Amino acid sequence: MPKRSILAVMLFPLCCFPALLHGSEPFFAKQTVLTRQTEGYHTFRVPGLAATPSGSLLIFCDGRVDGGGDVGKMDLVVKRSPDGGKTWEPVRTLFTDKGSKTKIGNVSAVVDEKTGNIHALFCKNLEQAYSISSTDGGATFENPVEITEVFKKFANPWVFFATGHAHGIQLRTDRLVVPIFLSEVPRSGGKKRDSFHVGVIYSDDHGKTWQAGGTVPESSHLNESTIYEASDGAIVINARATNSNRYVARSADGGQTWSKPVSDNNLWGARCQASSLVTQDSDGKRITLFTNPAGPGRTNLTVRLSYDDGRTWPYAKLIDAEASAYSDLALGPDGKIHIVYESGKKSAYEGIAIASFNVDWILSAPQAATVSPTTQAASPPAKSQSLLGVVVDDEDAERSGKWEPGQKAGYVGKGYRRATSGDSTARFLPDLPQAGEYEVRLLYPVTGKNTSKVKVTILSVDGEKTLFIDQRKSAFDGTVARSLGTFQFNEGKEGAVTISAEGADGFVLIDGVQFVPVEIAKEERRKVNAAR
């Protein structure tokens, strides 16, 4: 294949990163690397990130010529750091087109750890797809290769398709996998954008050729997705949805077939793209990271951490409290985590920033960020905090008796329920990632017709304890849910919290039960009290 030389230009430092801290010392630093109206472009958007085995960082993104919106001419550009973020080369244009309105973008980059090669997949006008590769850490790139035929192999006819918007992954089998989404032609025909589907394409020859995988069934409301490999070898796809939820599906055969998508109610946030990454903590335990703007709106970019392949997310840390939107994660050869993201003061599209940190920074005093349209619409507090620890929604509780949907917004999931008969019960069973002491919190909105005495029974290692809670009082003390006490629980599903309507003098409301590791709960309250 002919090779087009794109020479590296002189380096200039944007920000002096401190020396990388090893061991258990928390480390965090961030810098802005691209801003509006610089380096020949009006706006830089939709960044993708690649970290090479040699330590180079490459930020791929849309170079938007006419403005920051989704209409107008766009090029594929790259900004490269050969030294892990200490210095940065000027922007280079990797792909452009003569058309005045041609849109190039939607990049999804994947690094082949066996060959060291970088493959960046992208689209032209959402109707053609290409792959562009580098064999020298991004110093030069080969001519792009069109791979549009791959998308024609999916079962349905499509109005348009796109790669990404997050990075691809390499499975333990060496297969390279890239997330994609497609929009199908409506049954009546025409060119209307009807419904979205998510899936993957893959390569079994180190990026030389690409094949169509499968799409997630019943996913007409899903689009931009992020993928990671679970501990059992399955691929997990986590997708943005039109209703602000995140939906998750799994593939046990390398992306050929997928389970039905299910909602992850612990990952509320703005309707926006997200990213994920698998790494390990300082003790060598496998962890999964997830980033998105936790809200309200596209603000409060947050990283969440899971020890069980994303089933629960007990730790969270705020990366940027200001405007933020699309992001992408990458793992450096030194174990440092990097995230590139859209950022700004008033708008997330003022520039592109990159933050670098280690796992110990996430675990050092994890903090919450504002989240979720349902939280904002619910009863006080006006500025709710995200729900740390393990949260069990009323939708997942074992219910008996008569429960009807509530009339207001709730704090967890799609809403809440209220009991209409005295024999109604709801049993909440947490799946705890590890044994230890947890603070238990009951979540519910105040409606004016709540009971003054709801019976709550908590089953822990020490046996059962019954409390009576006045639900006419707010579930929150300021911005943190009130504690029902601290209890010792074993790992897994041995514990339980049972809500009973027996003897109630009003509606018994259930929205969720929160289980927060006691040290995290203490730190959360300390920060809130210090801010008062």
N, C-alpha and C positions, 0 to 999 in steps of 0.2 A: 504494500500500500504506500503511495507517495506520502511524504511527510512534509508538512508546512512548518517551517521554523518560526517560532514566536519567541524571540529572545527576551531573556530577563533584562530589566532595565535597572538603573541604579536604585539602591534602597534608601528609604528615608523613614526614620522612626516616627510613629504617631503617638506612642505612649510608652513609657519605660515600665515594662512589667517587672515586678520584683522577682527575685530568684525563686524558683519552684520549691515549695516546702514539702519535704518528704515525711514519711511516717504518719503519726496521728495528729500533726499540727494542722488545724483548719486553714485553708487558703482560698482566697477569692480576689479577683481583679477583673475590671472591665474597661473597655475603651471603645470609642466610636471610630470606625474605620472608613465609612462612606457617608457623605452628606449630600443633600440636594444641591443642584446647580454647581457641581464640581466634576472634574475629570471628563468633561464632554457630554454629560447627561443631565436631564432635568431631575430625575428621581431614580433611586435604586430600590427595587422591591423584590419580594419572594426569594429570600436567600436560601441557598443550600450549602452544606459544609462537608468538606472532606479532610481527613487527617491521614497523612501518609506514614508508612513505617519509618521513613527517614526524618520525620519531624516537621514536614511542611504542612501548612494549613492553607486550604483553598476555599474562598468564598465565591460561589457561583450565584448570579442573580440576574434579574431583568434590568437592563439599562434602558430606562424609558425616556424617549426623546421628547415627546410633545407635552408631557405632564405626568402626574402621579396616578391617574386613573387607569382603567382597564381598556381604554380605547386609545389608539394611536400607535405609532411605530415603536417597536421594542427590539433590542438586541440581546444576545446572550453574552454576558461579560464575566470576567473572573478577576479577583484580587487575591494575590498570593503572598504568604509569608513563608520564607524558607527556614525560619528559626522559631517556629512554634508561637508566633504572635509578637515577637520583640520588634521586628521591622516589617514593613509592607512594601511591595512593589506597586507601581501605578496600575490602574485598571487596564486590562486588555480586552478587546472585543474578540470573542471566539467565533461568533456567527452573526451575520447580518444579511439583509436582503435589500434589493433595490426598491422594493415597493414602499410607498410612503406610509402605508397603514399595516405593514406586515408585523405580526406579533410573534416574537421568539421568546420562549421562556418555559416555565413549569419544570425547572430542572430537578432531577433526582440523581445524586451522585453516589457511587459505590466504589469502594477501594478493595481490590483483590489482594488479600494478605499473602497469598502464595507467590504472586508475581510482582506485587508492589504497584501494579498498574491502576490508574484512575479511569473510571468510565462515568461520563456525565450524559445522562439521557434527557432529552428535551423535546419540545414540540414547536411546530410552526403553524400558526393560525388554528391550532387545535384540530388539525386535519392531516398533518404529516408529523412523523416522529423520526428522531435522529439519535445517534450515539457518537460522542466525540471522546477520544481516549488519549492518555498520556502515559508514557513509559519511563519518564524521568522526573517523577515527583511534581509535575505541573510546570516545569520550566518551558516545555514545548508541548504542543498538541498535534495529533495527526488530523488529517482532513476528516470531517464528519461523514458518517455512513448512514444512509437512510434505512430505517427499520419499520416503515409504515405498514408493510405487508404483515407484520406480526399482529397488529391490531385488527386486521381483516379476518383473522382466524378465530376471533371470538364469535360465539353463536349468533348473536343478534346483529342486525344492521345498526350502526351508530351515527348519530348526528355529529358528535365530536368526541374526542378522547384527549386525555392528558396524562402525563407522567407525574409522579410525586403527590404532594409537594414535599415530602420528607425524603431523607436518604434511603438508599437500598441497603441490603445486608448480605453477608456471606454466611451460608449455613455451614454446619460442621461437616457436611458432605462436599463442601467447596462450591455448591450451587450459588450463583449470584441471583438475588431476587429484588425486584423493584416494584413498589406499589404504583397502581394506576387507577384512574376512574374513567367511566364512559357514560355518555348520555344516549339513550335509545330513541329511535324514531317512533312517534306515537302510532298507534294502530291505524289512525286515519291518514297517515302519510304526512308529507310536508317536511319542513325543516325546523319546526318548533322544538326547543329544548324541553323534553318531556320529563324524564326521570333519570336519576343517576344510579350507577352501580360501581362497586369497588372490587378490585382484584389485583392480580400480579402478572408480570412477565418475568422470565428467568433465562439464565444462560448456564449451560453445563460445560462450556469450553472456554472459560475465563474471559467472557465478553466478546468473543469473536462473532458469535451469532446469538440471536434471542428468540425465545419461543413464548407462545401464549399460555398462561396458566389458566386458572379458573376464576370465576367471579363469585362473590358472596351471594347466596340466595336471599330473596326477599329483602333486598337492600336498596329499594328505589329511592329512599330518602338519604342515602349516604353518598359522600363524595371524597374529599381530600382525606387521605389516610396515612398512618405510620405503621411500620411493621417491626417485629422483633422475634427472635427465636427463644422459645421457652426451654426450661430445663429438660423436658422430655423430648426435645427435638421438633415439636410442633411450631408452626409459624402462627403468631398472633397478629391479627390486623385490628387496629383501633382507628375508627373513622369518625369524622365530623358528620353531624346530622343537621337537618333543617329545623329541629325542635330544641336545639341547644344541648341535647344529651350527647354523650359519646357512646358508640356501639362497638362491641368486640365480637370477633369470630375467630375460629381456629382451623388450621389445616394440618392434618397428620401425614400428608403425602407430598410435601414439598410445594404446596400451592396449587395443586390440581383440583382439589375439591375442598369445600368449606362448610363449616357448621352454620346454622342459622345465627344471625347477629342477636346479641342480647345487650341491653342497656347497662352501662356502668354508672350508677348513680353517685359514685364517689368522685367522679371527674367532671363535675359541673364547671362551667366557665362560659366565656363568650363564644358565640358561634364563630369558630376560627380554626385554622390548621393547627396541628400539634406535632410533637416529635417524641421519640422514645429511644432508649439505649440500654443495652445490657452491659454490666461491668461487675466489679466485686468491691466489697468494703475492705478495710485494713486487716480484717481477720480472715479474708479469703472467702467470705460468704457471697454467693451470687445475688445480685440485686438488679432491679429494673427501674429505670428512671423515666419520667414522663413530664413534658413541659407544655404549657399553654398559658395564654392570658386568662387568669382566674376571674377577672372582672371586678367591678361592673364595667361592661363594655370591654374594649380592647386595652386593658390596663392590667397592672399587677402580674407580670410574667412570673410564674411560679414553677419550681421543680418539685415533683413528688417522688417518693422512693417506696419501692415494694420489695419485700423479701420472698414473695410467693408467686412470682411470675405475673403480677398485676391483678391478683384476686382481691387484695386489699392494699391500701396506700396509707400506712400509719404515720409517715413522716412527710412534711412539706416545708419548703423554704422559699422565701420571696427573693427573686433575682433582681427585679426592677419594679419600683412602685409607680413609675410614670407610664406614659403611653407605650404600648407594645403590641405586636401582632404575630406575624408568621415567624417561626423559629426552626432551627435544625441543630441537632446534637451530634457530636463526634468525640471519639476517645483517642487521645494522643498516645504515642508509644511509651511515654513516661507515666501513664495512668491518669494524667490530668484530663478533666472533662471540659469540653469547650461547647459553648452554645452561641450561635449567630442568630440575631433577631432584629426585626424592624423596631425602631425606637424613636422617641422624640419627647419634647416637653408638652406640646399641645396636640400633636398628631404623631401616630406611630410611623408615619411615612416620611419623617424628616431625615432619617438616616438609617444606617445599618451599624449595629454595635456587636461586639463579641465579648462574652464573659468567660472566664476560666476559673475552675474551682476543683476541689476534691470532695470525696464522699464525706470526709470528716467535717467539712464545712456544713453540709446538709444536716448532719446528725448533731452538730453543736447548736443547741438551743433552737430547734426547729420552730418556725413561726408561721402564722396563718396569713392569708391574703384575702381580700374581699372577693366574694364569689356570687355567682348564680342569680339568674333572673328571679327564681322563686324566692330566694332569700331576700332580695331587695323588696319584693312585693309583700312579704309577710309582715307580721306584727313586729314590735320593737325587738332588737335594736335597729336603728336606722341604718347603721353601717355594720352589718353582721360580719363575723369572721368566718373563714372557711372551717369546715368541720374536720378536725384532726382525728387521728386514730382510726378505729374501725366503726363504721356507721351501718346499722341494719335498718333498712327502710320498712315502712309498714306493709309495702307490697310483698316483702319477703317473709313477713311474720306468719306464724301458724295461727290462724284465726278461727274462732268458733263463735256461734251466736249471730247477731245481726249487726253488721257494720255498713255504713253508707258513706259515700264520698263527701268530703267537707266542702264548704261553700267559699272558702278563701284559699289563697296560695299557702303552701307549706314551706318548710325549710329543706326537706329532703325529697328527691325524686319529683314525681308529677303532682303530688298533693298529699292530703292526709285523710284519715277516716275518723268517724265518730260512732260510738256505740249507741244503739237505740233500744237495747234491752238489757236487763240486769244480769243475764246469764252470759253476756259476751266476754270473751277473753282473747288476748293476743299474746303469743309467746315469741320473743325475739331471741334468736340463736346466733351469737357471733362466731365467726371462724377466726380465732385469734392466732397471729403469726408466731407467738412465743408465749411461754408461761411468764407470769409476773403479776404485779399489782396494777390494777386499772381503776381509773375514776369512771363511774357510770353516770350518764346524763340522759334525761328523758326530754325529747324534743316534741313540741306541740305549739300551735298558735293560740292566742287568746281571742275568743270570739264573743264573749259577753254571756254565753250560755253554758260555760264550762262547769264541771263539777268542782266542789270544794274539797272532795275527798276521794281520790282515785287510789285504789289498792295496787301497790307495786311489790312484787316478790322477786328477789334477786337470789339466784342459785349460783354459789361460788364454791371454791375448795372448802370453805369453812361451813358449808351448809346453806340453809335458806334463811333469808331475812326479809321481813315484810314491813313496808313503809306506807304511809298515806300522804299523798301529795295534793296540795291545793292548786288545781289547774286554772283557777281564776287569776292567779299570779303569773307573771311572765316566766317562761322557761329560761330566760336569760337574765344574768346579772351584768348589766352593761352589754358587752359584746361577746361574752362567753356564757355558754349554757350552764345552768346551776348544777352543782354536784349532788348526786344522791348518796355519795360516800365512796370510799375506796375499798376494793375487794380483790382478793387473790384468785386468779383464774389459771387453769392449765392451758397449754397450747391446744388449739383445735376447737371443737364444737361442744365441749362439756358444760360450759356455762349457759345461763339463760336468764332472761328478764321477762316476767309475765305481768301483763296489765289486765286487771279485772274491773268490770263495771258493777260488781256486787256492792249494793248499798250506796251507789252514787246518787247525788242530788242534782245532777245536771248531765250534760254530755261528757262522756269520757273520750278524749282525743288521743290518737296515736299518729305520729308522723315519723318517728325514728328513735332509736336508742343508740347512744354514742359511747364507745369504750376507748378511753384515752390512757396510754401508759402514764403512770403517776408523775414521772419526772417531766415529761412533756407538758402535762396539765399544770404542774407547778410553775414552769417557765412561762407558759401562756398567760397565766393569771398575773405573774410578776410583771410582765411587759405591759399588760393592760392597766394594772394599778399604777405603774410608773408613768403612764401616759395621761393619767387623770389629773 
